[in-house]
Amino acid sequence: MRFVKLLLVSLLCALYLVSCGGKDANVETDSANDGATANELDNENTEETPVETTQTPENADGILTINPDDYYKCIVFDLPEGDFRDVAVDYMREQASVEWVCENGFSVVDKFENWSISLEYKKGVTYHGITYTNVKSSLDEFMLFYKDGKVSMESGDSNSVVGNGCYSATQNATQQFDPDVAGTTNVLMPSYKEFEAKTVGDYKVPDGVKKTSDIIAANSQGDIYAAYSQLKKGDLILQKDDTKGMSHVRMVVEDPVIVTNAAGKLNPSRSTVKTIEQTNAFDSTRTDGVNTTWYVDHAYSFSKLYETYYIPLTYESYSKERSEMEKPYLLLDTEITASVVAKKTFTSIVKSNFPIRFVKMDILDKDGNVVATKLKNNMPDSRTVSLRNSFSSIFDGLGSGDYTLVLTAGISRGSGELARVDFTLN
C-alpha cells in the first residue's frame, strides 16, 4: 500500500511540473559533441548547456552521418563557410603560397613514355607552394615536413616524394566540402562511365573517346567558345590524352574576360580565362624572384585553350547548400591498447567519409625521441586504412623498452591525433 501511495505522489508531481512549464521530453538539448570540430570527442564537457529559445536545424551546418560516440576517437570537421567556389580557389592559393626554405636539397625525377619530371630543390633556396609529385598530398601532409620555416625531404621519384600534382591539387580544394569527385582524372572525362563532374555549356561528347581533342573535334568552334564563356570561378578546364597517358587540369580563379568586336562578335584571341594550376616545371615567367611550380593567375586566350584541346567542367556541389553536404569526419574505430601493441600488431582501423590523404605513426622512446616512423599516403580514394596491414612493420628493429605510439591522420579538410599509447616491448 505504501508503494502505491508513493507512486501516486510521483505521478501527481510529474503532472504538476508539465503544467508549470517543465522541460518537454521531446526537446533536444545541446551536448558536448554537437558541432565538434578537431577537438577530441571522448573528452566530453559534462556541464549542462542551457536550451536556446531559437533552435538551429540539426543539419543547417551539414549532415553528420555517424554517431561519434560509437567509436573510440572521432574528429568532426566543420564544413567551410561561404561560397564553395571561393573556398576551392582560396585553398588552391593556400597550397600555392606556403613559403619554405629547402633544408637539405632534394630532387624529384621521373620518366614516362611521353613526358617527364625533373625538379631540383636546392639547399638554402626559398620556394613557394607544395612540391610537385604524384603523391596527392594535402597541405597538412606537406606541413608534416615543415619545421621553423624549413622543409627537409629525401630525393625520389614522383610516387615517393611528398607533394601533389595538377589534379590532386584541385581535389584537395574541392574536398573541403565534397568527397565524391575523387580518384584519377578519369572521373573528369565526360566520355567515360566514371565521369562524376559536369560539363559547362552544351557541347557534344562522343561516347568512349580517350582524348579531349576528339571532343573538341566533334563540336563547332563557336560551341566550344560559348562553353568557355560560361565558365565561373572554381570550375576546371581539362586536357586529356589517354593514348599517351597525359592529362592536365587547371582551376578557374574568376569569371572569363569576354571581348567582342563592334558587331558584338566574340574575339577569341582577346577573350581570356585566368587560372591557377600545379605543374611539373618551375614558372619561368615570374619576374618577382619567386621559385614555384604553381602557375598562379595565368591568363589563357580562348583561342589557345581551343588549340590545346581544353574542355570546360564544373561540379554539382557548387550549386548545393551546406545543409545538403556531409560533414567531414576522421575516426579510429577501436582503442589501441598497450597489450595489443606489445604483441607488435594492431586491430584498429582508421576511417573517414572523405578520401584519406595520410596516416602517420611515430614511436617515441622514453626520452621523447622518435625512433621509428611510418607514413601511409598516395591514396586516390581510400576511406579506410587497416593499421595491421599498413603499420605492423614499424616494430622491426625495435628492442625491449618503454615506448609511446602516436597516430595522426588527415583528409584534405584537416588532420588530427587519433591515439597516443604508452607500451612496453619485452
C-alpha positions as CSV (number, residue, x, y, z in Angstrom):
1,M,0.0,0.0,0.0
2,R,2.9,2.3,0.8
3,F,4.4,1.7,-2.6
4,V,1.1,2.6,-4.3
5,K,0.8,5.8,-2.4
6,L,4.4,6.8,-3.3
7,L,3.6,6.0,-6.9
8,L,0.5,8.3,-6.9
9,V,2.5,11.1,-5.4
10,S,5.2,10.8,-8.0
11,L,2.7,10.9,-10.9
12,L,1.0,14.0,-9.4
13,C,4.4,15.8,-9.1
14,A,5.2,14.9,-12.7
15,L,1.8,16.3,-13.9
16,Y,2.4,19.5,-11.9
17,L,5.8,20.1,-13.5
18,V,4.5,19.7,-17.0
19,S,1.6,22.1,-16.3
20,C,4.0,24.7,-14.9
21,G,6.3,24.7,-18.0
22,G,8.7,21.9,-17.0
23,K,11.1,20.6,-19.7
24,D,9.4,18.8,-22.5
25,A,10.9,15.3,-23.0
26,N,10.9,15.9,-26.8
27,V,13.1,19.0,-26.7
28,E,16.7,18.1,-27.7
29,T,19.4,19.8,-25.6
30,D,22.9,20.6,-26.8
31,S,25.6,18.1,-26.0
32,A,29.4,18.4,-25.9
33,N,29.6,16.6,-29.2
34,D,27.2,18.8,-31.2
35,G,29.2,20.7,-33.9
36,A,32.5,19.4,-32.6
37,T,35.5,20.2,-34.9
38,A,39.0,19.0,-34.4
39,N,38.6,18.5,-30.6
40,E,38.6,15.1,-29.0
41,L,35.0,13.9,-28.7
42,D,35.9,11.5,-25.9
43,N,36.8,14.4,-23.7
44,E,33.2,15.4,-23.1
45,N,32.1,18.5,-21.3
46,T,29.7,17.3,-18.6
47,E,28.3,20.7,-17.7
48,E,24.7,21.1,-18.8
49,T,24.2,23.5,-21.6
50,P,21.0,25.7,-21.5
51,V,18.5,25.1,-24.2
52,E,18.3,28.1,-26.5
53,T,15.0,29.7,-27.3
54,T,15.6,29.5,-31.0
55,Q,16.7,26.1,-32.1
56,T,19.1,25.8,-35.2
57,P,18.0,23.0,-37.6
58,E,20.2,19.9,-36.9
59,N,21.7,19.8,-40.4
60,A,22.0,23.6,-41.1
61,D,25.8,23.3,-41.0
62,G,26.0,19.9,-42.7
63,I,24.8,16.4,-42.3
64,L,26.7,14.1,-39.8
65,T,26.1,10.6,-41.0
66,I,27.5,8.8,-37.9
67,N,27.3,8.9,-34.2
68,P,30.8,9.8,-32.9
69,D,30.1,8.1,-29.6
70,D,30.1,4.8,-31.4
71,Y,33.9,5.0,-31.9
72,Y,37.0,5.2,-29.8
73,K,38.0,8.6,-31.3
74,C,36.2,10.7,-33.8
75,I,37.2,14.1,-35.2
76,V,34.4,16.0,-36.9
77,F,35.3,19.0,-39.1
78,D,33.1,21.9,-39.8
79,L,32.2,22.5,-43.4
80,P,33.7,25.7,-44.7
81,E,31.6,28.9,-44.6
82,G,30.9,31.0,-47.7
83,D,30.5,30.2,-51.4
84,F,32.1,26.8,-52.2
85,R,33.6,28.3,-55.4
86,D,35.5,30.8,-53.2
87,V,36.5,28.1,-50.8
88,A,38.0,26.0,-53.6
89,V,40.1,28.8,-55.1
90,D,41.2,30.0,-51.7
91,Y,42.6,26.5,-50.9
92,M,44.4,26.4,-54.2
93,R,46.0,29.7,-53.3
94,E,47.0,28.3,-49.9
95,Q,48.7,25.3,-51.5
96,A,50.5,27.6,-53.9
97,S,51.6,30.2,-51.4
98,V,53.2,28.3,-48.5
99,E,56.7,29.6,-48.2
100,W,59.6,27.4,-47.2
101,V,63.4,27.1,-47.3
102,C,64.9,23.8,-48.7
103,E,66.9,22.5,-45.8
104,N,68.9,19.7,-47.4
105,G,68.5,19.7,-51.1
106,F,66.5,17.1,-52.9
107,S,65.1,16.2,-56.4
108,V,62.0,14.7,-58.0
109,V,62.8,12.8,-61.1
110,D,60.6,10.5,-63.2
111,K,60.4,9.4,-66.8
112,F,57.2,8.4,-68.6
113,E,56.6,7.5,-72.2
114,N,55.6,10.9,-73.4
115,W,56.6,13.3,-70.6
116,S,58.9,13.6,-67.6
117,I,59.6,15.3,-64.3
118,S,63.0,16.7,-63.4
119,L,62.8,19.1,-60.5
120,E,65.7,20.1,-58.3
121,Y,65.1,21.8,-55.0
122,K,68.4,23.4,-53.9
123,K,69.6,23.7,-50.3
124,G,69.1,27.1,-48.8
125,V,66.8,28.4,-51.6
126,T,63.3,29.7,-50.8
127,Y,60.3,28.2,-52.5
128,H,56.6,28.8,-52.6
129,G,53.9,26.1,-52.8
130,I,53.6,22.4,-52.2
131,T,56.2,20.3,-54.2
132,Y,55.1,18.8,-57.5
133,T,54.8,15.0,-57.3
134,N,52.2,12.3,-57.8
135,V,51.6,11.6,-54.1
136,K,48.3,13.5,-53.8
137,S,49.4,15.3,-50.5
138,S,47.2,17.8,-48.7
139,L,48.6,20.9,-47.2
140,D,48.5,19.3,-43.8
141,E,50.6,16.4,-45.0
142,F,53.1,18.7,-46.6
143,M,53.4,20.6,-43.3
144,L,54.5,17.4,-41.5
145,F,57.8,18.1,-43.2
146,Y,57.8,21.8,-42.4
147,K,59.7,23.0,-39.3
148,D,60.8,26.5,-38.4
149,G,60.2,27.6,-42.0
150,K,62.3,24.8,-43.5
151,V,61.4,21.6,-45.3
152,S,63.6,18.5,-45.5
153,M,62.9,15.6,-47.8
154,E,64.7,12.8,-49.5
155,S,65.1,12.6,-53.3
156,G,63.0,10.2,-55.2
157,D,60.5,9.6,-58.0
158,S,57.1,11.2,-58.3
159,N,55.4,8.4,-56.2
160,S,57.8,8.7,-53.2
161,V,58.4,12.4,-52.5
162,V,55.6,14.2,-50.7
163,G,53.7,16.6,-52.9
164,N,50.8,16.8,-55.3
165,G,50.0,17.1,-59.0
166,C,47.6,19.2,-61.1
167,Y,44.5,17.1,-60.4
168,S,45.2,16.1,-56.8
169,A,45.7,19.8,-56.0
170,T,42.2,20.6,-57.3
171,Q,40.8,17.6,-55.4
172,N,42.3,18.9,-52.2
173,A,40.4,22.2,-52.9
174,T,37.0,20.7,-53.6
175,Q,37.3,18.0,-50.9
176,Q,37.0,20.8,-48.4
177,F,33.3,20.2,-48.9
178,D,32.7,17.4,-51.5
179,P,34.1,13.9,-51.1
180,D,32.5,12.4,-54.3
181,V,34.7,13.6,-57.2
182,A,37.8,11.6,-56.3
183,G,40.3,9.2,-57.8
184,T,42.0,9.8,-61.1
185,T,41.3,12.3,-64.0
186,N,39.0,9.6,-65.5
187,V,36.2,11.0,-63.3
188,L,36.6,14.3,-65.1
189,M,36.4,12.7,-68.6
190,P,32.8,13.1,-69.8
191,S,33.1,10.3,-72.4
192,Y,33.9,7.8,-69.6
193,K,31.5,5.8,-67.5
194,E,33.4,7.0,-64.4
195,F,32.5,10.6,-65.1
196,E,31.4,12.4,-61.9
197,A,31.7,16.1,-62.8
198,K,29.5,18.2,-65.1
199,T,30.2,19.8,-68.5
200,V,29.9,23.5,-68.8
201,G,27.9,24.6,-71.9
202,D,26.1,22.5,-74.5
203,Y,29.0,20.8,-76.3
204,K,28.6,17.2,-77.5
205,V,30.6,14.4,-76.0
206,P,31.1,11.2,-78.2
207,D,31.0,8.1,-76.1
208,G,34.2,6.4,-75.1
209,V,36.7,8.8,-76.7
210,K,40.0,8.9,-74.9
211,K,41.2,12.4,-75.9
212,T,39.7,15.8,-75.3
213,S,40.8,16.7,-78.8
214,D,38.2,14.2,-80.1
215,I,35.5,16.1,-78.0
216,I,36.7,19.4,-79.4
217,A,36.6,18.0,-83.0
218,A,33.0,16.8,-82.5
219,N,31.8,20.4,-81.9
220,S,31.9,23.6,-83.8
221,Q,34.4,26.3,-82.7
222,G,31.5,28.5,-81.7
223,D,30.0,25.9,-79.4
224,I,33.3,25.5,-77.6
225,Y,33.9,29.2,-77.3
226,A,30.3,29.6,-75.9
227,A,31.1,26.9,-73.3
228,Y,34.3,28.8,-72.3
229,S,32.2,31.9,-71.9
230,Q,30.1,30.2,-69.3
231,L,33.0,29.2,-67.0
232,K,32.9,30.5,-63.4
233,K,35.2,30.8,-60.5
234,G,36.2,27.3,-59.2
235,D,35.4,25.5,-62.5
236,L,38.0,23.3,-64.2
237,I,39.4,23.1,-67.7
238,L,40.8,19.7,-68.7
239,Q,43.2,18.5,-71.4
240,K,43.5,14.7,-71.6
241,D,45.0,12.1,-74.0
242,D,44.9,8.6,-72.6
243,T,46.5,7.2,-75.7
244,K,49.7,8.9,-74.4
245,G,49.0,8.8,-70.7
246,M,48.8,12.6,-70.4
247,S,46.4,15.0,-68.8
248,H,46.4,18.4,-67.2
249,V,43.9,20.3,-65.1
250,R,43.6,24.0,-64.3
251,M,41.2,25.7,-61.9
252,V,39.5,28.9,-63.0
253,V,40.0,31.8,-60.5
254,E,37.5,34.3,-61.8
255,D,34.8,34.7,-64.5
256,P,36.2,34.9,-68.0
257,V,37.0,38.2,-69.7
258,I,34.8,38.4,-72.8
259,V,35.9,40.7,-75.6
260,T,33.7,41.4,-78.6
261,N,34.1,43.5,-81.7
262,A,31.8,46.4,-82.7
263,A,29.3,43.9,-84.2
264,G,29.1,42.0,-80.9
265,K,31.1,39.0,-82.2
266,L,33.4,37.2,-79.8
267,N,37.1,37.9,-80.2
268,P,38.6,34.6,-79.1
269,S,42.2,35.8,-79.2
270,R,41.5,38.5,-76.7
271,S,38.9,36.8,-74.5
272,T,40.7,35.0,-71.7
273,V,40.3,32.6,-68.8
274,K,42.5,33.1,-65.7
275,T,43.5,30.0,-63.8
276,I,45.7,28.5,-61.0
277,E,47.5,25.2,-61.6
278,Q,50.1,22.9,-60.2
279,T,52.7,22.0,-62.9
280,N,55.8,19.8,-63.4
281,A,58.1,22.8,-64.1
282,F,59.2,26.0,-62.3
283,D,57.4,29.1,-63.6
284,S,60.0,30.8,-65.7
285,T,57.7,33.8,-66.4
286,R,57.9,35.1,-62.8
287,T,59.7,38.4,-62.5
288,D,59.4,38.7,-58.7
289,G,62.0,36.1,-57.8
290,V,59.5,33.6,-56.6
291,N,60.5,29.9,-57.2
292,T,57.4,27.8,-57.7
293,T,55.9,25.1,-59.8
294,W,52.5,26.7,-59.3
295,Y,51.2,28.9,-62.2
296,V,49.2,31.5,-60.4
297,D,46.7,33.8,-62.2
298,H,48.0,32.9,-65.7
299,A,45.5,34.0,-68.4
300,Y,44.9,31.9,-71.4
301,S,43.0,33.1,-74.5
302,F,40.0,31.2,-75.8
303,S,42.0,30.5,-79.0
304,K,44.9,29.0,-77.0
305,L,42.6,26.8,-75.0
306,Y,40.8,25.6,-78.1
307,E,44.1,24.9,-79.9
308,T,45.4,22.8,-77.0
309,Y,42.1,20.9,-76.6
310,Y,40.9,22.1,-73.2
311,I,37.2,21.3,-72.2
312,P,35.3,23.2,-69.5
313,L,33.9,21.4,-66.5
314,T,32.2,22.1,-63.2
315,Y,30.9,20.4,-60.0
316,E,27.3,19.6,-58.9
317,S,28.3,20.6,-55.3
318,Y,28.8,24.2,-56.3
319,S,25.1,24.6,-56.5
320,K,24.4,23.0,-53.2
321,E,23.9,24.5,-49.7
322,R,26.0,23.5,-46.7
323,S,22.9,21.8,-45.2
324,E,22.9,19.3,-48.1
325,M,26.6,18.3,-47.6
326,E,28.1,15.7,-45.4
327,K,30.3,16.9,-42.5
328,P,33.8,15.5,-42.9
329,Y,34.9,13.2,-40.2
330,L,38.0,11.1,-39.4
331,L,37.9,8.3,-36.8
332,L,39.7,5.4,-35.1
333,D,37.2,2.7,-34.7
334,T,38.6,0.9,-31.6
335,E,41.1,1.7,-28.9
336,I,44.8,0.8,-29.5
337,T,45.7,-0.9,-26.2
338,A,49.2,-1.4,-24.7
339,S,48.6,-5.1,-24.5
340,V,47.9,-5.4,-28.2
341,V,50.8,-3.2,-29.3
342,A,53.1,-5.2,-27.1
343,K,52.4,-8.1,-29.4
344,K,53.6,-5.9,-32.3
345,T,50.2,-5.9,-34.1
346,F,47.1,-3.9,-34.4
347,T,43.3,-4.4,-34.6
348,S,42.1,-0.9,-35.2
349,I,41.1,0.8,-38.4
350,V,41.2,4.5,-39.5
351,K,38.0,5.6,-41.4
352,S,36.6,8.7,-43.0
353,N,33.7,9.6,-45.3
354,F,36.2,11.7,-47.3
355,P,39.3,10.3,-49.1
356,I,42.1,9.8,-46.5
357,R,45.2,11.7,-47.5
358,F,47.6,10.3,-45.0
359,V,48.0,8.2,-41.8
360,K,51.3,8.6,-39.9
361,M,52.6,6.6,-37.0
362,D,55.5,7.6,-34.8
363,I,57.1,5.6,-32.0
364,L,59.0,7.6,-29.3
365,D,61.4,6.3,-26.7
366,K,61.1,7.2,-23.0
367,D,63.0,10.5,-23.7
368,G,60.6,11.6,-26.4
369,N,62.9,10.9,-29.3
370,V,61.3,9.5,-32.5
371,V,62.9,6.0,-33.0
372,A,60.5,4.7,-35.7
373,T,58.1,6.4,-38.1
374,K,55.9,5.2,-41.0
375,L,53.7,7.2,-43.4
376,K,50.8,5.7,-45.4
377,N,49.9,8.1,-48.2
378,N,49.4,8.3,-52.0
379,M,45.8,7.0,-51.8
380,P,43.5,8.3,-54.6
381,D,40.2,7.4,-52.9
382,S,40.7,5.3,-49.8
383,R,38.2,5.7,-47.0
384,T,39.6,3.1,-44.7
385,V,43.2,2.2,-43.6
386,S,43.9,-1.0,-41.7
387,L,46.7,-0.4,-39.1
388,R,47.6,-4.1,-39.2
389,N,48.1,-4.2,-42.9
390,S,49.9,-0.9,-43.1
391,F,51.9,-0.4,-39.9
392,S,52.9,-3.8,-38.4
393,S,56.4,-3.5,-39.8
394,I,57.1,-0.3,-37.7
395,F,58.3,-2.6,-34.9
396,D,61.1,-4.0,-37.0
397,G,64.4,-3.3,-35.3
398,L,62.9,-2.0,-32.0
399,G,64.5,-3.5,-28.9
400,S,63.0,-4.1,-25.5
401,G,62.0,-1.0,-23.6
402,D,59.3,1.6,-22.8
403,Y,57.8,3.5,-25.8
404,T,54.9,5.8,-26.8
405,L,53.0,5.3,-30.0
406,V,51.4,8.4,-31.7
407,L,48.9,8.1,-34.5
408,T,47.9,11.0,-36.7
409,A,45.8,11.1,-39.8
410,G,44.4,13.6,-42.3
411,I,41.9,14.3,-45.0
412,S,42.0,17.4,-47.2
413,R,39.8,19.3,-44.8
414,G,42.1,18.8,-41.8
415,S,44.0,16.4,-39.6
416,G,44.5,15.4,-36.0
417,E,45.9,13.0,-33.5
418,L,43.8,9.8,-33.1
419,A,45.8,7.9,-30.5
420,R,48.7,8.2,-28.0
421,V,49.6,4.9,-26.2
422,D,52.4,4.1,-23.8
423,F,53.5,0.5,-24.1
424,T,56.4,-1.9,-23.3
425,L,58.3,-4.3,-25.5
426,N,59.9,-7.2,-23.7
